[in-house]
Amino acid sequence: MSEKKTLTVKLVRSPIGCRADHRATVVGLGLRKLNSTKTLEDTPAVRGMINKIAYLVQVL
């Protein structure tokens, strides 16, 4: 069995003042405070969430 691919995502802009669904997407990815990072499985759903809030996050 091969290893699952992962993405590391970092929150670099505050979601304060953003649309409510964008804030919910940040929470859904497991990001809490500025500069927090999360390692996530590389799936189409996660990629779509990252794409939606690309202006708030950085993929490391």
PyMOL Python script that loads the backbone (N, CA, C, O; Angstrom):
from pymol import cmd

cmd.read_pdbstr("""\
ATOM      1  N   MET A   1       0.840  -1.195   0.000  1.00  0.00           N
ATOM      2  CA  MET A   1       0.000   0.000   0.000  1.00  0.00           C
ATOM      3  C   MET A   1       0.876   1.247   0.000  1.00  0.00           C
ATOM      4  O   MET A   1       1.814   1.344   0.792  1.00  0.00           O
ATOM      5  N   SER A   2       0.583   2.195  -0.875  1.00  0.00           N
ATOM      6  CA  SER A   2       1.416   3.389  -0.987  1.00  0.00           C
ATOM      7  C   SER A   2       0.998   4.430   0.053  1.00  0.00           C
ATOM      8  O   SER A   2      -0.112   4.408   0.584  1.00  0.00           O
ATOM      9  N   GLU A   3       1.935   5.340   0.319  1.00  0.00           N
ATOM     10  CA  GLU A   3       1.644   6.413   1.262  1.00  0.00           C
ATOM     11  C   GLU A   3       0.648   7.383   0.652  1.00  0.00           C
ATOM     12  O   GLU A   3       0.645   7.607  -0.559  1.00  0.00           O
ATOM     13  N   LYS A   4      -0.193   7.954   1.495  1.00  0.00           N
ATOM     14  CA  LYS A   4      -1.156   8.937   1.009  1.00  0.00           C
ATOM     15  C   LYS A   4      -0.459  10.283   0.856  1.00  0.00           C
ATOM     16  O   LYS A   4       0.374  10.657   1.682  1.00  0.00           O
ATOM     17  N   LYS A   5      -0.802  11.001  -0.197  1.00  0.00           N
ATOM     18  CA  LYS A   5      -0.218  12.315  -0.435  1.00  0.00           C
ATOM     19  C   LYS A   5      -0.851  13.308   0.529  1.00  0.00           C
ATOM     20  O   LYS A   5      -2.031  13.204   0.864  1.00  0.00           O
ATOM     21  N   THR A   6      -0.050  14.272   0.970  1.00  0.00           N
ATOM     22  CA  THR A   6      -0.556  15.274   1.909  1.00  0.00           C
ATOM     23  C   THR A   6      -0.198  16.673   1.435  1.00  0.00           C
ATOM     24  O   THR A   6       0.709  16.868   0.626  1.00  0.00           O
ATOM     25  N   LEU A   7      -0.934  17.635   1.962  1.00  0.00           N
ATOM     26  CA  LEU A   7      -0.680  19.055   1.732  1.00  0.00           C
ATOM     27  C   LEU A   7      -0.568  19.730   3.092  1.00  0.00           C
ATOM     28  O   LEU A   7      -1.328  19.408   4.006  1.00  0.00           O
ATOM     29  N   THR A   8       0.360  20.654   3.234  1.00  0.00           N
ATOM     30  CA  THR A   8       0.455  21.448   4.451  1.00  0.00           C
ATOM     31  C   THR A   8      -0.059  22.844   4.126  1.00  0.00           C
ATOM     32  O   THR A   8       0.433  23.502   3.209  1.00  0.00           O
ATOM     33  N   VAL A   9      -1.049  23.284   4.884  1.00  0.00           N
ATOM     34  CA  VAL A   9      -1.710  24.564   4.643  1.00  0.00           C
ATOM     35  C   VAL A   9      -1.478  25.480   5.833  1.00  0.00           C
ATOM     36  O   VAL A   9      -1.582  25.048   6.981  1.00  0.00           O
ATOM     37  N   LYS A  10      -1.161  26.752   5.563  1.00  0.00           N
ATOM     38  CA  LYS A  10      -0.905  27.731   6.612  1.00  0.00           C
ATOM     39  C   LYS A  10      -1.846  28.914   6.433  1.00  0.00           C
ATOM     40  O   LYS A  10      -2.005  29.422   5.322  1.00  0.00           O
ATOM     41  N   LEU A  11      -2.472  29.356   7.525  1.00  0.00           N
ATOM     42  CA  LEU A  11      -3.366  30.512   7.488  1.00  0.00           C
ATOM     43  C   LEU A  11      -2.518  31.781   7.588  1.00  0.00           C
ATOM     44  O   LEU A  11      -1.889  32.021   8.618  1.00  0.00           O
ATOM     45  N   VAL A  12      -2.497  32.598   6.524  1.00  0.00           N
ATOM     46  CA  VAL A  12      -1.626  33.776   6.500  1.00  0.00           C
ATOM     47  C   VAL A  12      -2.387  35.100   6.542  1.00  0.00           C
ATOM     48  O   VAL A  12      -1.778  36.151   6.743  1.00  0.00           O
ATOM     49  N   ARG A  13      -3.714  35.067   6.354  1.00  0.00           N
ATOM     50  CA  ARG A  13      -4.529  36.276   6.474  1.00  0.00           C
ATOM     51  C   ARG A  13      -5.705  35.981   7.374  1.00  0.00           C
ATOM     52  O   ARG A  13      -6.208  34.858   7.410  1.00  0.00           O
ATOM     53  N   SER A  14      -6.142  36.992   8.099  1.00  0.00           N
ATOM     54  CA  SER A  14      -7.253  36.815   9.024  1.00  0.00           C
ATOM     55  C   SER A  14      -8.575  36.688   8.276  1.00  0.00           C
ATOM     56  O   SER A  14      -8.830  37.432   7.330  1.00  0.00           O
ATOM     57  N   PRO A  15      -9.415  35.745   8.699  1.00  0.00           N
ATOM     58  CA  PRO A  15     -10.733  35.622   8.070  1.00  0.00           C
ATOM     59  C   PRO A  15     -11.745  36.635   8.590  1.00  0.00           C
ATOM     60  O   PRO A  15     -12.899  36.623   8.161  1.00  0.00           O
ATOM     61  N   ILE A  16     -11.335  37.514   9.510  1.00  0.00           N
ATOM     62  CA  ILE A  16     -12.241  38.550  10.003  1.00  0.00           C
ATOM     63  C   ILE A  16     -12.594  39.471   8.839  1.00  0.00           C
ATOM     64  O   ILE A  16     -11.710  39.935   8.120  1.00  0.00           O
ATOM     65  N   GLY A  17     -13.860  39.729   8.658  1.00  0.00           N
ATOM     66  CA  GLY A  17     -14.317  40.601   7.581  1.00  0.00           C
ATOM     67  C   GLY A  17     -14.565  39.870   6.279  1.00  0.00           C
ATOM     68  O   GLY A  17     -14.992  40.479   5.299  1.00  0.00           O
ATOM     69  N   CYS A  18     -14.306  38.573   6.255  1.00  0.00           N
ATOM     70  CA  CYS A  18     -14.562  37.773   5.062  1.00  0.00           C
ATOM     71  C   CYS A  18     -15.986  37.248   5.092  1.00  0.00           C
ATOM     72  O   CYS A  18     -16.688  37.373   6.095  1.00  0.00           O
ATOM     73  N   ARG A  19     -16.398  36.663   3.990  1.00  0.00           N
ATOM     74  CA  ARG A  19     -17.725  36.060   3.917  1.00  0.00           C
ATOM     75  C   ARG A  19     -17.832  34.916   4.919  1.00  0.00           C
ATOM     76  O   ARG A  19     -16.845  34.248   5.226  1.00  0.00           O
ATOM     77  N   ALA A  20     -19.027  34.703   5.416  1.00  0.00           N
ATOM     78  CA  ALA A  20     -19.256  33.683   6.437  1.00  0.00           C
ATOM     79  C   ALA A  20     -18.895  32.289   5.931  1.00  0.00           C
ATOM     80  O   ALA A  20     -18.353  31.478   6.681  1.00  0.00           O
ATOM     81  N   ASP A  21     -19.193  32.008   4.663  1.00  0.00           N
ATOM     82  CA  ASP A  21     -18.859  30.669   4.154  1.00  0.00           C
ATOM     83  C   ASP A  21     -17.350  30.488   4.010  1.00  0.00           C
ATOM     84  O   ASP A  21     -16.862  29.360   4.084  1.00  0.00           O
ATOM     85  N   HIS A  22     -16.609  31.562   3.809  1.00  0.00           N
ATOM     86  CA  HIS A  22     -15.153  31.461   3.752  1.00  0.00           C
ATOM     87  C   HIS A  22     -14.589  31.216   5.148  1.00  0.00           C
ATOM     88  O   HIS A  22     -13.646  30.441   5.308  1.00  0.00           O
ATOM     89  N   ARG A  23     -15.163  31.872   6.163  1.00  0.00           N
ATOM     90  CA  ARG A  23     -14.739  31.607   7.541  1.00  0.00           C
ATOM     91  C   ARG A  23     -15.019  30.160   7.908  1.00  0.00           C
ATOM     92  O   ARG A  23     -14.203  29.516   8.568  1.00  0.00           O
ATOM     93  N   ALA A  24     -16.171  29.641   7.484  1.00  0.00           N
ATOM     94  CA  ALA A  24     -16.530  28.255   7.769  1.00  0.00           C
ATOM     95  C   ALA A  24     -15.559  27.292   7.077  1.00  0.00           C
ATOM     96  O   ALA A  24     -15.246  26.232   7.619  1.00  0.00           O
ATOM     97  N   THR A  25     -15.089  27.652   5.902  1.00  0.00           N
ATOM     98  CA  THR A  25     -14.128  26.814   5.183  1.00  0.00           C
ATOM     99  C   THR A  25     -12.800  26.772   5.930  1.00  0.00           C
ATOM    100  O   THR A  25     -12.167  25.719   6.006  1.00  0.00           O
ATOM    101  N   VAL A  26     -12.369  27.908   6.484  1.00  0.00           N
ATOM    102  CA  VAL A  26     -11.134  27.950   7.282  1.00  0.00           C
ATOM    103  C   VAL A  26     -11.261  26.997   8.467  1.00  0.00           C
ATOM    104  O   VAL A  26     -10.346  26.222   8.745  1.00  0.00           O
ATOM    105  N   VAL A  27     -12.395  27.055   9.163  1.00  0.00           N
ATOM    106  CA  VAL A  27     -12.627  26.168  10.306  1.00  0.00           C
ATOM    107  C   VAL A  27     -12.685  24.716   9.846  1.00  0.00           C
ATOM    108  O   VAL A  27     -12.174  23.824  10.522  1.00  0.00           O
ATOM    109  N   GLY A  28     -13.307  24.484   8.700  1.00  0.00           N
ATOM    110  CA  GLY A  28     -13.417  23.134   8.168  1.00  0.00           C
ATOM    111  C   GLY A  28     -12.070  22.515   7.844  1.00  0.00           C
ATOM    112  O   GLY A  28     -11.907  21.298   7.930  1.00  0.00           O
ATOM    113  N   LEU A  29     -11.110  23.338   7.476  1.00  0.00           N
ATOM    114  CA  LEU A  29      -9.756  22.843   7.208  1.00  0.00           C
ATOM    115  C   LEU A  29      -8.974  22.625   8.497  1.00  0.00           C
ATOM    116  O   LEU A  29      -7.882  22.057   8.470  1.00  0.00           O
ATOM    117  N   GLY A  30      -9.524  23.072   9.627  1.00  0.00           N
ATOM    118  CA  GLY A  30      -8.854  22.873  10.914  1.00  0.00           C
ATOM    119  C   GLY A  30      -7.890  23.970  11.274  1.00  0.00           C
ATOM    120  O   GLY A  30      -7.044  23.789  12.150  1.00  0.00           O
ATOM    121  N   LEU A  31      -8.000  25.115  10.611  1.00  0.00           N
ATOM    122  CA  LEU A  31      -7.110  26.246  10.908  1.00  0.00           C
ATOM    123  C   LEU A  31      -7.786  27.159  11.923  1.00  0.00           C
ATOM    124  O   LEU A  31      -8.969  27.474  11.795  1.00  0.00           O
ATOM    125  N   ARG A  32      -7.027  27.582  12.933  1.00  0.00           N
ATOM    126  CA  ARG A  32      -7.615  28.391  13.994  1.00  0.00           C
ATOM    127  C   ARG A  32      -7.040  29.802  14.019  1.00  0.00           C
ATOM    128  O   ARG A  32      -7.737  30.762  13.693  1.00  0.00           O
ATOM    129  N   LYS A  33      -5.777  29.932  14.403  1.00  0.00           N
ATOM    130  CA  LYS A  33      -5.161  31.243  14.536  1.00  0.00           C
ATOM    131  C   LYS A  33      -4.275  31.546  13.332  1.00  0.00           C
ATOM    132  O   LYS A  33      -3.955  30.651  12.550  1.00  0.00           O
ATOM    133  N   LEU A  34      -3.885  32.801  13.189  1.00  0.00           N
ATOM    134  CA  LEU A  34      -2.948  33.183  12.146  1.00  0.00           C
ATOM    135  C   LEU A  34      -1.664  32.370  12.287  1.00  0.00           C
ATOM    136  O   LEU A  34      -1.224  32.084  13.401  1.00  0.00           O
ATOM    137  N   ASN A  35      -1.079  32.008  11.181  1.00  0.00           N
ATOM    138  CA  ASN A  35       0.161  31.230  11.096  1.00  0.00           C
ATOM    139  C   ASN A  35       0.009  29.797  11.592  1.00  0.00           C
ATOM    140  O   ASN A  35       1.008  29.090  11.727  1.00  0.00           O
ATOM    141  N   SER A  36      -1.224  29.348  11.869  1.00  0.00           N
ATOM    142  CA  SER A  36      -1.400  27.949  12.232  1.00  0.00           C
ATOM    143  C   SER A  36      -1.294  27.099  10.964  1.00  0.00           C
ATOM    144  O   SER A  36      -1.696  27.529   9.883  1.00  0.00           O
ATOM    145  N   THR A  37      -0.755  25.907  11.108  1.00  0.00           N
ATOM    146  CA  THR A  37      -0.584  25.022   9.965  1.00  0.00           C
ATOM    147  C   THR A  37      -1.329  23.719  10.224  1.00  0.00           C
ATOM    148  O   THR A  37      -1.563  23.335  11.370  1.00  0.00           O
ATOM    149  N   LYS A  38      -1.689  23.059   9.155  1.00  0.00           N
ATOM    150  CA  LYS A  38      -2.388  21.783   9.239  1.00  0.00           C
ATOM    151  C   LYS A  38      -1.937  20.940   8.061  1.00  0.00           C
ATOM    152  O   LYS A  38      -1.857  21.429   6.934  1.00  0.00           O
ATOM    153  N   THR A  39      -1.643  19.675   8.320  1.00  0.00           N
ATOM    154  CA  THR A  39      -1.297  18.741   7.262  1.00  0.00           C
ATOM    155  C   THR A  39      -2.546  17.938   6.931  1.00  0.00           C
ATOM    156  O   THR A  39      -3.102  17.254   7.791  1.00  0.00           O
ATOM    157  N   LEU A  40      -2.983  18.026   5.679  1.00  0.00           N
ATOM    158  CA  LEU A  40      -4.232  17.414   5.245  1.00  0.00           C
ATOM    159  C   LEU A  40      -3.986  16.443   4.106  1.00  0.00           C
ATOM    160  O   LEU A  40      -3.010  16.570   3.368  1.00  0.00           O
ATOM    161  N   GLU A  41      -4.867  15.487   3.972  1.00  0.00           N
ATOM    162  CA  GLU A  41      -4.789  14.529   2.874  1.00  0.00           C
ATOM    163  C   GLU A  41      -5.125  15.244   1.563  1.00  0.00           C
ATOM    164  O   GLU A  41      -6.024  16.083   1.516  1.00  0.00           O
ATOM    165  N   ASP A  42      -4.404  14.907   0.517  1.00  0.00           N
ATOM    166  CA  ASP A  42      -4.595  15.554  -0.789  1.00  0.00           C
ATOM    167  C   ASP A  42      -5.766  14.893  -1.516  1.00  0.00           C
ATOM    168  O   ASP A  42      -5.591  13.907  -2.231  1.00  0.00           O
ATOM    169  N   THR A  43      -6.965  15.452  -1.320  1.00  0.00           N
ATOM    170  CA  THR A  43      -8.168  14.946  -1.981  1.00  0.00           C
ATOM    171  C   THR A  43      -8.801  16.080  -2.783  1.00  0.00           C
ATOM    172  O   THR A  43      -8.501  17.246  -2.528  1.00  0.00           O
ATOM    173  N   PRO A  44      -9.661  15.769  -3.736  1.00  0.00           N
ATOM    174  CA  PRO A  44     -10.338  16.833  -4.489  1.00  0.00           C
ATOM    175  C   PRO A  44     -11.144  17.768  -3.596  1.00  0.00           C
ATOM    176  O   PRO A  44     -11.228  18.963  -3.878  1.00  0.00           O
ATOM    177  N   ALA A  45     -11.740  17.244  -2.523  1.00  0.00           N
ATOM    178  CA  ALA A  45     -12.526  18.084  -1.616  1.00  0.00           C
ATOM    179  C   ALA A  45     -11.637  19.106  -0.907  1.00  0.00           C
ATOM    180  O   ALA A  45     -11.988  20.282  -0.811  1.00  0.00           O
ATOM    181  N   VAL A  46     -10.495  18.652  -0.417  1.00  0.00           N
ATOM    182  CA  VAL A  46      -9.573  19.553   0.276  1.00  0.00           C
ATOM    183  C   VAL A  46      -9.009  20.569  -0.702  1.00  0.00           C
ATOM    184  O   VAL A  46      -8.883  21.746  -0.367  1.00  0.00           O
ATOM    185  N   ARG A  47      -8.670  20.130  -1.903  1.00  0.00           N
ATOM    186  CA  ARG A  47      -8.163  21.069  -2.917  1.00  0.00           C
ATOM    187  C   ARG A  47      -9.187  22.150  -3.235  1.00  0.00           C
ATOM    188  O   ARG A  47      -8.830  23.316  -3.401  1.00  0.00           O
ATOM    189  N   GLY A  48     -10.467  21.766  -3.321  1.00  0.00           N
ATOM    190  CA  GLY A  48     -11.523  22.736  -3.581  1.00  0.00           C
ATOM    191  C   GLY A  48     -11.659  23.743  -2.462  1.00  0.00           C
ATOM    192  O   GLY A  48     -11.875  24.930  -2.709  1.00  0.00           O
ATOM    193  N   MET A  49     -11.532  23.271  -1.218  1.00  0.00           N
ATOM    194  CA  MET A  49     -11.613  24.180  -0.067  1.00  0.00           C
ATOM    195  C   MET A  49     -10.445  25.168  -0.078  1.00  0.00           C
ATOM    196  O   MET A  49     -10.623  26.357   0.186  1.00  0.00           O
ATOM    197  N   ILE A  50      -9.249  24.661  -0.387  1.00  0.00           N
ATOM    198  CA  ILE A  50      -8.069  25.528  -0.446  1.00  0.00           C
ATOM    199  C   ILE A  50      -8.229  26.548  -1.570  1.00  0.00           C
ATOM    200  O   ILE A  50      -7.882  27.718  -1.404  1.00  0.00           O
ATOM    201  N   ASN A  51      -8.751  26.108  -2.708  1.00  0.00           N
ATOM    202  CA  ASN A  51      -8.947  27.006  -3.840  1.00  0.00           C
ATOM    203  C   ASN A  51      -9.937  28.115  -3.501  1.00  0.00           C
ATOM    204  O   ASN A  51      -9.771  29.256  -3.931  1.00  0.00           O
ATOM    205  N   LYS A  52     -10.957  27.777  -2.734  1.00  0.00           N
ATOM    206  CA  LYS A  52     -11.992  28.742  -2.355  1.00  0.00           C
ATOM    207  C   LYS A  52     -11.417  29.873  -1.505  1.00  0.00           C
ATOM    208  O   LYS A  52     -11.811  31.029  -1.660  1.00  0.00           O
ATOM    209  N   ILE A  53     -10.489  29.543  -0.610  1.00  0.00           N
ATOM    210  CA  ILE A  53      -9.928  30.550   0.292  1.00  0.00           C
ATOM    211  C   ILE A  53      -8.439  30.765   0.022  1.00  0.00           C
ATOM    212  O   ILE A  53      -7.655  30.983   0.945  1.00  0.00           O
ATOM    213  N   ALA A  54      -8.067  30.700  -1.244  1.00  0.00           N
ATOM    214  CA  ALA A  54      -6.645  30.803  -1.639  1.00  0.00           C
ATOM    215  C   ALA A  54      -6.030  32.134  -1.200  1.00  0.00           C
ATOM    216  O   ALA A  54      -4.820  32.209  -0.988  1.00  0.00           O
ATOM    217  N   TYR A  55      -6.840  33.177  -1.063  1.00  0.00           N
ATOM    218  CA  TYR A  55      -6.314  34.484  -0.674  1.00  0.00           C
ATOM    219  C   TYR A  55      -6.035  34.562   0.833  1.00  0.00           C
ATOM    220  O   TYR A  55      -5.451  35.541   1.296  1.00  0.00           O
ATOM    221  N   LEU A  56      -6.440  33.553   1.596  1.00  0.00           N
ATOM    222  CA  LEU A  56      -6.203  33.529   3.047  1.00  0.00           C
ATOM    223  C   LEU A  56      -5.107  32.551   3.459  1.00  0.00           C
ATOM    224  O   LEU A  56      -4.530  32.685   4.538  1.00  0.00           O
ATOM    225  N   VAL A  57      -4.817  31.574   2.610  1.00  0.00           N
ATOM    226  CA  VAL A  57      -3.904  30.503   3.000  1.00  0.00           C
ATOM    227  C   VAL A  57      -2.704  30.415   2.058  1.00  0.00           C
ATOM    228  O   VAL A  57      -2.691  30.989   0.970  1.00  0.00           O
ATOM    229  N   GLN A  58      -1.703  29.677   2.520  1.00  0.00           N
ATOM    230  CA  GLN A  58      -0.514  29.398   1.733  1.00  0.00           C
ATOM    231  C   GLN A  58      -0.265  27.898   1.821  1.00  0.00           C
ATOM    232  O   GLN A  58      -0.301  27.326   2.911  1.00  0.00           O
ATOM    233  N   VAL A  59      -0.015  27.264   0.695  1.00  0.00           N
ATOM    234  CA  VAL A  59       0.293  25.835   0.686  1.00  0.00           C
ATOM    235  C   VAL A  59       1.795  25.693   0.747  1.00  0.00           C
ATOM    236  O   VAL A  59       2.519  26.197  -0.111  1.00  0.00           O
ATOM    237  N   LEU A  60       2.257  24.994   1.781  1.00  0.00           N
ATOM    238  CA  LEU A  60       3.703  24.847   1.991  1.00  0.00           C
ATOM    239  C   LEU A  60       4.216  23.580   1.335  1.00  0.00           C
ATOM    240  O   LEU A  60       5.410  23.288   1.405  1.00  0.00           O
TER     241      LEU A  60
END
""", "prot")
cmd.dss("prot")
cmd.show_as("cartoon", "prot")
cmd.util.cbc("prot")
cmd.orient("prot")
